Amino acid sequence: QFQMVLNAILSLFATDRELLEARGSLIVRKLCVLLNAESVYMRMADALSRGDPTASSFAKDTEMGGAGERGRFGLEFVSTMVQTLNLILLTAAELHGLRSILALSF
């Protein structure tokens, strides 16, 4: 069910770009605080790389690089979402632990 929630959030961001810009960072940061930040990032990355939202509430939106006609995330949306996730990872104090894990990986 965790993956379904993340898919629904990504689908919502894909169809409502204003929500992503206004509250996307807050939503992702709160998810990371309440849940395991590493799991949130890994599962979002997996969903974005597959480009296949499977949430039942997925709405098709062909404008602005959101979700395409076949129910796939558009390249523009994926790029914007990756940039947003990177910015959150680099700047949010809540994700210091995840940054440390990544630093030890290299």
N, CA, C and O atoms as a printed pandas DataFrame, in Angstrom:
     atom_number atom_name residue_name chain_id  residue_number  x_coord  y_coord  z_coord
0              1         N          GLN        A               1    0.816   -1.200    0.000
1              2        CA          GLN        A               1    0.000    0.000    0.000
2              3         C          GLN        A               1    0.852    1.252    0.000
3              4         O          GLN        A               1    0.426    2.298   -0.490
4              5         N          PHE        A               2    2.059    1.150    0.550
5              6        CA          PHE        A               2    2.979    2.275    0.552
6              7         C          PHE        A               2    3.288    2.719   -0.875
7              8         O          PHE        A               2    3.293    3.915   -1.167
8              9         N          GLN        A               3    3.547    1.753   -1.769
9             10        CA          GLN        A               3    3.842    2.076   -3.162
10            11         C          GLN        A               3    2.631    2.703   -3.838
11            12         O          GLN        A               3    2.780    3.601   -4.667
12            13         N          MET        A               4    1.446    2.244   -3.497
13            14        CA          MET        A               4    0.234    2.824   -4.085
14            15         C          MET        A               4    0.081    4.286   -3.687
15            16         O          MET        A               4   -0.324    5.112   -4.504
16            17         N          VAL        A               5    0.401    4.608   -2.443
17            18        CA          VAL        A               5    0.322    5.992   -1.980
18            19         C          VAL        A               5    1.331    6.859   -2.729
19            20         O          VAL        A               5    1.000    7.953   -3.186
20            21         N          LEU        A               6    2.558    6.368   -2.853
21            22        CA          LEU        A               6    3.571    7.132   -3.580
22            23         C          LEU        A               6    3.194    7.309   -5.051
23            24         O          LEU        A               6    3.399    8.383   -5.617
24            25         N          ASN        A               7    2.651    6.273   -5.666
25            26        CA          ASN        A               7    2.205    6.381   -7.058
26            27         C          ASN        A               7    1.090    7.410   -7.194
27            28         O          ASN        A               7    1.067    8.184   -8.150
28            29         N          ALA        A               8    0.169    7.417   -6.239
29            30        CA          ALA        A               8   -0.923    8.389   -6.278
30            31         C          ALA        A               8   -0.393    9.815   -6.125
31            32         O          ALA        A               8   -0.873   10.736   -6.787
32            33         N          ILE        A               9    0.591    9.991   -5.254
33            34        CA          ILE        A               9    1.186   11.318   -5.069
34            35         C          ILE        A               9    1.906   11.752   -6.340
35            36         O          ILE        A               9    1.750   12.893   -6.774
36            37         N          LEU        A              10    2.683   10.872   -6.938
37            38        CA          LEU        A              10    3.368   11.210   -8.188
38            39         C          LEU        A              10    2.374   11.529   -9.300
39            40         O          LEU        A              10    2.591   12.458  -10.078
40            41         N          SER        A              11    1.304   10.778   -9.378
41            42        CA          SER        A              11    0.275   11.037  -10.386
42            43         C          SER        A              11   -0.391   12.381  -10.155
43            44         O          SER        A              11   -0.678   13.111  -11.104
44            45         N          LEU        A              12   -0.633   12.703   -8.899
45            46        CA          LEU        A              12   -1.215   14.002   -8.567
46            47         C          LEU        A              12   -0.269   15.128   -8.956
47            48         O          LEU        A              12   -0.700   16.130   -9.527
48            49         N          PHE        A              13    1.013   14.972   -8.653
49            50        CA          PHE        A              13    2.002   15.972   -9.056
50            51         C          PHE        A              13    2.055   16.112  -10.572
51            52         O          PHE        A              13    2.203   17.219  -11.090
52            53         N          ALA        A              14    1.934   14.990  -11.286
53            54        CA          ALA        A              14    1.998   15.022  -12.752
54            55         C          ALA        A              14    0.820   15.771  -13.351
55            56         O          ALA        A              14    0.958   16.438  -14.377
56            57         N          THR        A              15   -0.330   15.661  -12.715
57            58        CA          THR        A              15   -1.525   16.307  -13.259
58            59         C          THR        A              15   -1.759   17.702  -12.703
59            60         O          THR        A              15   -2.486   18.491  -13.305
60            61         N          ASP        A              16   -1.161   18.015  -11.572
61            62        CA          ASP        A              16   -1.343   19.328  -10.941
62            63         C          ASP        A              16    0.024   19.949  -10.681
63            64         O          ASP        A              16    0.565   19.846   -9.580
64            65         N          ARG        A              17    0.569   20.586  -11.692
65            66        CA          ARG        A              17    1.913   21.149  -11.599
66            67         C          ARG        A              17    2.001   22.245  -10.543
67            68         O          ARG        A              17    3.050   22.430   -9.926
68            69         N          GLU        A              18    0.912   22.967  -10.333
69            70        CA          GLU        A              18    0.906   24.017   -9.309
70            71         C          GLU        A              18    1.106   23.423   -7.912
71            72         O          GLU        A              18    1.799   24.009   -7.080
72            73         N          LEU        A              19    0.508   22.274   -7.658
73            74        CA          LEU        A              19    0.694   21.602   -6.372
74            75         C          LEU        A              19    2.154   21.202   -6.190
75            76         O          LEU        A              19    2.720   21.374   -5.111
76            77         N          LEU        A              20    2.757   20.672   -7.240
77            78        CA          LEU        A              20    4.165   20.279   -7.170
78            79         C          LEU        A              20    5.039   21.487   -6.837
79            80         O          LEU        A              20    5.930   21.399   -5.992
80            81         N          GLU        A              21    4.787   22.606   -7.498
81            82        CA          GLU        A              21    5.603   23.795   -7.283
82            83         C          GLU        A              21    5.358   24.430   -5.923
83            84         O          GLU        A              21    6.293   24.907   -5.280
84            85         N          ALA        A              22    4.097   24.440   -5.480
85            86        CA          ALA        A              22    3.751   25.135   -4.233
86            87         C          ALA        A              22    4.004   24.285   -2.987
87            88         O          ALA        A              22    4.516   24.794   -1.990
88            89         N          ARG        A              23    3.657   23.015   -3.029
89            90        CA          ARG        A              23    3.717   22.181   -1.833
90            91         C          ARG        A              23    4.454   20.860   -2.007
91            92         O          ARG        A              23    4.534   20.067   -1.069
92            93         N          GLY        A              24    4.990   20.619   -3.196
93            94        CA          GLY        A              24    5.658   19.345   -3.464
94            95         C          GLY        A              24    6.804   19.063   -2.516
95            96         O          GLY        A              24    6.934   17.954   -1.999
96            97         N          SER        A              25    7.633   20.064   -2.289
97            98        CA          SER        A              25    8.780   19.888   -1.392
98            99         C          SER        A              25    8.322   19.550    0.021
99           100         O          SER        A              25    8.873   18.653    0.658
100          101         N          LEU        A              26    7.335   20.253    0.501
101          102        CA          LEU        A              26    6.817   19.997    1.848
102          103         C          LEU        A              26    6.250   18.585    1.967
103          104         O          LEU        A              26    6.497   17.893    2.955
104          105         N          ILE        A              27    5.504   18.167    0.975
105          106        CA          ILE        A              27    4.888   16.839    0.997
106          107         C          ILE        A              27    5.959   15.751    1.027
107          108         O          ILE        A              27    5.870   14.811    1.816
108          109         N          VAL        A              28    6.966   15.879    0.171
109          110        CA          VAL        A              28    8.027   14.870    0.127
110          111         C          VAL        A              28    8.815   14.871    1.433
111          112         O          VAL        A              28    9.131   13.807    1.965
112          113         N          ARG        A              29    9.134   16.053    1.952
113          114        CA          ARG        A              29    9.879   16.121    3.213
114          115         C          ARG        A              29    9.097   15.503    4.364
115          116         O          ARG        A              29    9.671   14.783    5.180
116          117         N          LYS        A              30    7.802   15.770    4.442
117          118        CA          LYS        A              30    6.984   15.184    5.512
118          119         C          LYS        A              30    6.909   13.671    5.380
119          120         O          LYS        A              30    6.958   12.957    6.382
120          121         N          LEU        A              31    6.790   13.177    4.153
121          122        CA          LEU        A              31    6.802   11.728    3.945
122          123         C          LEU        A              31    8.109   11.124    4.446
123          124         O          LEU        A              31    8.111   10.066    5.076
124          125         N          CYS        A              32    9.215   11.799    4.165
125          126        CA          CYS        A              32   10.517   11.299    4.590
126          127         C          CYS        A              32   10.672   11.312    6.103
127          128         O          CYS        A              32   11.333   10.440    6.666
128          129         N          VAL        A              33   10.069   12.294    6.764
129          130        CA          VAL        A              33   10.145   12.359    8.226
130          131         C          VAL        A              33    9.272   11.271    8.842
131          132         O          VAL        A              33    9.688   10.601    9.788
132          133         N          LEU        A              34    8.075   11.093    8.314
133          134        CA          LEU        A              34    7.133   10.137    8.890
134          135         C          LEU        A              34    7.469    8.693    8.534
135          136         O          LEU        A              34    7.176    7.774    9.299
136          137         N          LEU        A              35    8.077    8.501    7.383
137          138        CA          LEU        A              35    8.435    7.161    6.922
138          139         C          LEU        A              35    9.948    7.095    6.775
139          140         O          LEU        A              35   10.642    8.033    7.166
140          141         N          ASN        A              36   10.452    6.057    6.244
141          142        CA          ASN        A              36   11.883    5.911    6.014
142          143         C          ASN        A              36   12.267    6.696    4.757
143          144         O          ASN        A              36   11.789    6.387    3.666
144          145         N          ALA        A              37   13.130    7.713    4.905
145          146        CA          ALA        A              37   13.510    8.572    3.786
146          147         C          ALA        A              37   14.134    7.771    2.644
147          148         O          ALA        A              37   13.875    8.040    1.471
148          149         N          GLU        A              38   14.953    6.791    2.998
149          150        CA          GLU        A              38   15.588    5.978    1.963
150          151         C          GLU        A              38   14.540    5.218    1.150
151          152         O          GLU        A              38   14.643    5.145   -0.074
152          153         N          SER        A              39   13.543    4.659    1.813
153          154        CA          SER        A              39   12.484    3.929    1.109
154          155         C          SER        A              39   11.666    4.862    0.222
155          156         O          SER        A              39   11.322    4.509   -0.906
156          157         N          VAL        A              40   11.358    6.043    0.730
157          158        CA          VAL        A              40   10.576    7.009   -0.057
158          159         C          VAL        A              40   11.335    7.351   -1.333
159          160         O          VAL        A              40   10.764    7.322   -2.423
160          161         N          TYR        A              41   12.613    7.673   -1.202
161          162        CA          TYR        A              41   13.403    8.059   -2.376
162          163         C          TYR        A              41   13.590    6.885   -3.340
163          164         O          TYR        A              41   13.479    7.056   -4.554
164          165         N          MET        A              42   13.872    5.705   -2.810
165          166        CA          MET        A              42   14.083    4.542   -3.678
166          167         C          MET        A              42   12.808    4.190   -4.453
167          168         O          MET        A              42   12.859    3.899   -5.648
168          169         N          ARG        A              43   11.689    4.220   -3.775
169          170        CA          ARG        A              43   10.440    3.848   -4.446
170          171         C          ARG        A              43    9.971    4.914   -5.423
171          172         O          ARG        A              43    9.416    4.592   -6.473
172          173         N          MET        A              44   10.190    6.182   -5.087
173          174        CA          MET        A              44    9.846    7.238   -6.046
174          175         C          MET        A              44   10.743    7.149   -7.276
175          176         O          MET        A              44   10.273    7.296   -8.405
176          177         N          ALA        A              45   12.024    6.910   -7.058
177          178        CA          ALA        A              45   12.956    6.764   -8.173
178          179         C          ALA        A              45   12.561    5.587   -9.060
179          180         O          ALA        A              45   12.623    5.681  -10.286
180          181         N          ASP        A              46   12.159    4.491   -8.446
181          182        CA          ASP        A              46   11.730    3.319   -9.206
182          183         C          ASP        A              46   10.494    3.631  -10.047
183          184         O          ASP        A              46   10.434    3.282  -11.226
184          185         N          ALA        A              47    9.517    4.283   -9.439
185          186        CA          ALA        A              47    8.289    4.622  -10.161
186          187         C          ALA        A              47    8.578    5.591  -11.306
187          188         O          ALA        A              47    8.016    5.456  -12.393
188          189         N          LEU        A              48    9.454    6.567  -11.062
189          190        CA          LEU        A              48    9.779    7.530  -12.113
190          191         C          LEU        A              48   10.586    6.883  -13.233
191          192         O          LEU        A              48   10.395    7.215  -14.403
192          193         N          SER        A              49   11.480    5.966  -12.889
193          194        CA          SER        A              49   12.290    5.317  -13.922
194          195         C          SER        A              49   11.450    4.386  -14.795
195          196         O          SER        A              49   11.693    4.262  -15.996
196          197         N          ARG        A              50   10.471    3.739  -14.190
197          198        CA          ARG        A              50    9.554    2.903  -14.964
198          199         C          ARG        A              50    8.606    3.768  -15.769
199          200         O          ARG        A              50    8.152    3.383  -16.846
200          201         N          GLY        A              51    8.312    4.957  -15.224
201          202        CA          GLY        A              51    7.397    5.861  -15.905
202          203         C          GLY        A              51    5.993    5.329  -15.964
203          204         O          GLY        A              51    5.211    5.724  -16.828
204          205         N          ASP        A              52    5.660    4.434  -15.052
205          206        CA          ASP        A              52    4.376    3.748  -15.120
206          207         C          ASP        A              52    3.590    3.917  -13.829
207          208         O          ASP        A              52    3.722    3.100  -12.918
208          209         N          PRO        A              53    2.773    4.964  -13.733
209          210        CA          PRO        A              53    1.952    5.122  -12.539
210          211         C          PRO        A              53    0.855    4.077  -12.515
211          212         O          PRO        A              53    0.136    3.903  -13.499
212          213         N          THR        A              54    0.721    3.382  -11.402
213          214        CA          THR        A              54   -0.283    2.319  -11.318
214          215         C          THR        A              54   -1.376    2.636  -10.320
215          216         O          THR        A              54   -2.196    1.774  -10.004
216          217         N          ALA        A              55   -1.398    3.872   -9.817
217          218        CA          ALA        A              55   -2.433    4.231   -8.850
218          219         C          ALA        A              55   -3.790    4.236   -9.527
219          220         O          ALA        A              55   -3.911    4.659  -10.676
220          221         N          SER        A              56   -4.801    3.774   -8.829
221          222        CA          SER        A              56   -6.134    3.696   -9.405
222          223         C          SER        A              56   -6.728    5.070   -9.664
223          224         O          SER        A              56   -7.626    5.210  -10.494
224          225         N          SER        A              57   -6.239    6.084   -8.965
225          226        CA          SER        A              57   -6.785    7.424   -9.153
226          227         C          SER        A              57   -6.027    8.193  -10.224
227          228         O          SER        A              57   -6.179    9.409  -10.330
228          229         N          PHE        A              58   -5.208    7.503  -11.022
229          230        CA          PHE        A              58   -4.395    8.157  -12.025
230          231         C          PHE        A              58   -5.261    8.812  -13.084
231          232         O          PHE        A              58   -6.150    8.183  -13.658
232          233         N          ALA        A              59   -4.993   10.072  -13.332
233          234        CA          ALA        A              59   -5.730   10.816  -14.354
234          235         C          ALA        A              59   -4.799   11.069  -15.534
235          236         O          ALA        A              59   -3.625   11.388  -15.348
236          237         N          LYS        A              60   -5.320   10.928  -16.728
237          238        CA          LYS        A              60   -4.507   11.141  -17.917
238          239         C          LYS        A              60   -4.435   12.629  -18.226
239          240         O          LYS        A              60   -5.453   13.319  -18.286
240          241         N          ASP        A              61   -3.210   13.106  -18.421
241          242        CA          ASP        A              61   -2.985   14.509  -18.708
242          243         C          ASP        A              61   -1.865   14.605  -19.723
243          244         O          ASP        A              61   -0.717   14.289  -19.408
244          245         N          THR        A              62   -2.173   15.028  -20.920
245          246        CA          THR        A              62   -1.168   15.072  -21.970
246          247         C          THR        A              62   -0.477   16.416  -22.051
247          248         O          THR        A              62    0.462   16.568  -22.833
248          249         N          GLU        A              63   -0.904   17.398  -21.274
249          250        CA          GLU        A              63   -0.307   18.717  -21.341
250          251         C          GLU        A              63    0.863   18.841  -20.381
251          252         O          GLU        A              63    0.916   18.136  -19.373
252          253         N          MET        A              64    1.806   19.735  -20.685
253          254        CA          MET        A              64    2.884   20.135  -19.790
254          255         C          MET        A              64    3.773   18.975  -19.352
255          256         O          MET        A              64    4.389   19.046  -18.288
256          257         N          GLY        A              65    3.852   17.921  -20.139
257          258        CA          GLY        A              65    4.758   16.834  -19.795
258          259         C          GLY        A              65    4.314   16.008  -18.617
259          260         O          GLY        A              65    5.126   15.309  -18.012
260          261         N          GLY        A              66    3.045   16.071  -18.278
261          262        CA          GLY        A              66    2.515   15.296  -17.158
262          263         C          GLY        A              66    2.438   13.837  -17.540
263          264         O          GLY        A              66    3.429   13.252  -17.978
264          265         N          ALA        A              67    1.296   13.258  -17.382
265          266        CA          ALA        A              67    1.132   11.853  -17.723
266          267         C          ALA        A              67    0.673   11.754  -19.168
267          268         O          ALA        A              67   -0.209   12.498  -19.596
268          269         N          GLY        A              68    1.251   10.864  -19.897
269          270        CA          GLY        A              68    0.924   10.721  -21.306
270          271         C          GLY        A              68   -0.339    9.912  -21.536
271          272         O          GLY        A              68   -0.997    9.464  -20.597
272          273         N          GLU        A              69   -0.657    9.738  -22.802
273          274        CA          GLU        A              69   -1.893    9.061  -23.183
274          275         C          GLU        A              69   -1.913    7.597  -22.746
275          276         O          GLU        A              69   -2.980    7.062  -22.443
276          277         N          ARG        A              70   -0.761    6.947  -22.710
277          278        CA          ARG        A              70   -0.721    5.531  -22.345
278          279         C          ARG        A              70   -0.556    5.333  -20.855
279          280         O          ARG        A              70   -0.257    4.224  -20.412
280          281         N          GLY        A              71   -0.747    6.399  -20.057
281          282        CA          GLY        A              71   -0.604    6.262  -18.619
282          283         C          GLY        A              71    0.844    6.263  -18.164
283          284         O          GLY        A              71    1.179    5.656  -17.147
284          285         N          ARG        A              72    1.699    6.938  -18.910
285          286        CA          ARG        A              72    3.109    7.024  -18.543
286          287         C          ARG        A              72    3.437    8.457  -18.190
287          288         O          ARG        A              72    2.830    9.394  -18.710
288          289         N          PHE        A              73    4.418    8.623  -17.286
289          290        CA          PHE        A              73    4.864    9.966  -16.954
290          291         C          PHE        A              73    5.638   10.531  -18.133
291          292         O          PHE        A              73    6.428    9.827  -18.762
292          293         N          GLY        A              74    5.407   11.809  -18.431
293          294        CA          GLY        A              74    6.122   12.472  -19.510
294          295         C          GLY        A              74    7.548   12.799  -19.098
295          296         O          GLY        A              74    7.855   12.919  -17.912
296          297         N          LEU        A              75    8.403   12.941  -20.083
297          298        CA          LEU        A              75    9.810   13.220  -19.835
298          299         C          LEU        A              75    9.993   14.543  -19.085
299          300         O          LEU        A              75   10.844   14.640  -18.201
300          301         N          GLU        A              76    9.212   15.542  -19.427
301          302        CA          GLU        A              76    9.319   16.836  -18.752
302          303         C          GLU        A              76    8.961   16.717  -17.273
303          304         O          GLU        A              76    9.632   17.300  -16.421
304          305         N          PHE        A              77    7.907   15.965  -16.968
305          306        CA          PHE        A              77    7.525   15.781  -15.573
306          307         C          PHE        A              77    8.600   15.018  -14.805
307          308         O          PHE        A              77    8.954   15.400  -13.690
308          309         N          VAL        A              78    9.117   13.949  -15.393
309          310        CA          VAL        A              78   10.148   13.155  -14.719
310          311         C          VAL        A              78   11.368   14.028  -14.440
311          312         O          VAL        A              78   11.946   13.964  -13.355
312          313         N          SER        A              79   11.754   14.835  -15.411
313          314        CA          SER        A              79   12.894   15.730  -15.226
314          315         C          SER        A              79   12.646   16.724  -14.093
315          316         O          SER        A              79   13.520   16.942  -13.254
316          317         N          THR        A              80   11.469   17.319  -14.071
317          318        CA          THR        A              80   11.115   18.268  -13.015
318          319         C          THR        A              80   11.095   17.582  -11.653
319          320         O          THR        A              80   11.570   18.142  -10.665
320          321         N          MET        A              81   10.552   16.388  -11.602
321          322        CA          MET        A              81   10.456   15.663  -10.336
322          323         C          MET        A              81   11.846   15.264   -9.833
323          324         O          MET        A              81   12.107   15.343   -8.633
324          325         N          VAL        A              82   12.728   14.842  -10.717
325          326        CA          VAL        A              82   14.092   14.484  -10.322
326          327         C          VAL        A              82   14.817   15.721   -9.794
327          328         O          VAL        A              82   15.524   15.646   -8.790
328          329         N          GLN        A              83   14.645   16.849  -10.464
329          330        CA          GLN        A              83   15.258   18.097   -9.986
330          331         C          GLN        A              83   14.726   18.465   -8.605
331          332         O          GLN        A              83   15.486   18.886   -7.733
332          333         N          THR        A              84   13.427   18.306   -8.411
333          334        CA          THR        A              84   12.818   18.615   -7.119
334          335         C          THR        A              84   13.362   17.694   -6.029
335          336         O          THR        A              84   13.717   18.153   -4.943
336          337         N          LEU        A              85   13.427   16.399   -6.319
337          338        CA          LEU        A              85   13.950   15.444   -5.339
338          339         C          LEU        A              85   15.421   15.718   -5.024
339          340         O          LEU        A              85   15.839   15.601   -3.872
340          341         N          ASN        A              86   16.199   16.079   -6.031
341          342        CA          ASN        A              86   17.611   16.409   -5.797
342          343         C          ASN        A              86   17.749   17.640   -4.914
343          344         O          ASN        A              86   18.570   17.658   -3.997
344          345         N          LEU        A              87   16.955   18.666   -5.183
345          346        CA          LEU        A              87   17.011   19.887   -4.381
346          347         C          LEU        A              87   16.633   19.604   -2.933
347          348         O          LEU        A              87   17.277   20.106   -2.012
348          349         N          ILE        A              88   15.603   18.811   -2.732
349          350        CA          ILE        A              88   15.184   18.447   -1.377
350          351         C          ILE        A              88   16.307   17.669   -0.679
351          352         O          ILE        A              88   16.637   17.937    0.476
352          353         N          LEU        A              89   16.881   16.713   -1.392
353          354        CA          LEU        A              89   17.950   15.887   -0.815
354          355         C          LEU        A              89   19.153   16.735   -0.402
355          356         O          LEU        A              89   19.777   16.476    0.627
356          357         N          LEU        A              90   19.470   17.737   -1.201
357          358        CA          LEU        A              90   20.647   18.558   -0.919
358          359         C          LEU        A              90   20.415   19.610    0.158
359          360         O          LEU        A              90   21.369   20.048    0.802
360          361         N          THR        A              91   19.172   20.022    0.367
361          362        CA          THR        A              91   18.932   21.170    1.250
362          363         C          THR        A              91   18.151   20.868    2.522
363          364         O          THR        A              91   18.256   21.628    3.485
364          365         N          ALA        A              92   17.387   19.809    2.564
365          366        CA          ALA        A              92   16.516   19.553    3.715
366          367         C          ALA        A              92   17.303   18.941    4.876
367          368         O          ALA        A              92   18.002   17.941    4.714
368          369         N          ALA        A              93   17.174   19.558    6.032
369          370        CA          ALA        A              93   17.843   19.037    7.231
370          371         C          ALA        A              93   17.320   17.648    7.591
371          372         O          ALA        A              93   18.050   16.834    8.156
372          373         N          GLU        A              94   16.065   17.381    7.265
373          374        CA          GLU        A              94   15.453   16.091    7.585
374          375         C          GLU        A              94   16.132   14.931    6.852
375          376         O          GLU        A              94   16.014   13.780    7.274
376          377         N          LEU        A              95   16.835   15.223    5.769
377          378        CA          LEU        A              95   17.436   14.171    4.954
378          379         C          LEU        A              95   18.947   14.041    5.174
379          380         O          LEU        A              95   19.650   13.465    4.344
380          381         N          HIS        A              96   19.435   14.572    6.279
381          382        CA          HIS        A              96   20.861   14.475    6.570
382          383         C          HIS        A              96   21.314   13.017    6.642
383          384         O          HIS        A              96   22.389   12.675    6.149
384          385         N          GLY        A              97   20.513   12.176    7.243
385          386        CA          GLY        A              97   20.850   10.753    7.344
386          387         C          GLY        A              97   20.989   10.101    5.981
387          388         O          GLY        A              97   21.910    9.314    5.762
388          389         N          LEU        A              98   20.095   10.414    5.071
389          390        CA          LEU        A              98   20.148    9.847    3.724
390          391         C          LEU        A              98   21.373   10.382    2.980
391          392         O          LEU        A              98   22.022    9.635    2.248
392          393         N          ARG        A              99   21.692   11.653    3.155
393          394        CA          ARG        A              99   22.902   12.208    2.542
394          395         C          ARG        A              99   24.148   11.488    3.057
395          396         O          ARG        A              99   25.075   11.226    2.291
396          397         N          SER        A             100   24.171   11.174    4.335
397          398        CA          SER        A             100   25.316   10.451    4.909
398          399         C          SER        A             100   25.443    9.058    4.311
399          400         O          SER        A             100   26.544    8.609    3.991
400          401         N          ILE        A             101   24.319    8.382    4.162
401          402        CA          ILE        A             101   24.329    7.047    3.549
402          403         C          ILE        A             101   24.867    7.121    2.132
403          404         O          ILE        A             101   25.671    6.283    1.724
404          405         N          LEU        A             102   24.424    8.129    1.376
405          406        CA          LEU        A             102   24.902    8.287    0.002
406          407         C          LEU        A             102   26.389    8.619   -0.044
407          408         O          LEU        A             102   27.106    8.131   -0.917
408          409         N          ALA        A             103   26.852    9.435    0.880
409          410        CA          ALA        A             103   28.273    9.803    0.912
410          411         C          ALA        A             103   29.148    8.585    1.189
411          412         O          ALA        A             103   30.247    8.476    0.646
412          413         N          LEU        A             104   28.673    7.675    2.024
413          414        CA          LEU        A             104   29.443    6.473    2.321
414          415         C          LEU        A             104   29.454    5.485    1.160
415          416         O          LEU        A             104   30.298    4.591    1.119
416          417         N          SER        A             105   28.531    5.635    0.220
417          418        CA          SER        A             105   28.421    4.729   -0.913
418          419         C          SER        A             105   29.528    4.942   -1.929
419          420         O          SER        A             105   29.842    4.048   -2.714
420          421         N          PHE        A             106   30.114    6.120   -1.912
421          422        CA          PHE        A             106   31.090    6.449   -2.952
422          423         C          PHE        A             106   32.482    6.423   -2.446
423          424         O          PHE        A             106   33.419    6.679   -3.202
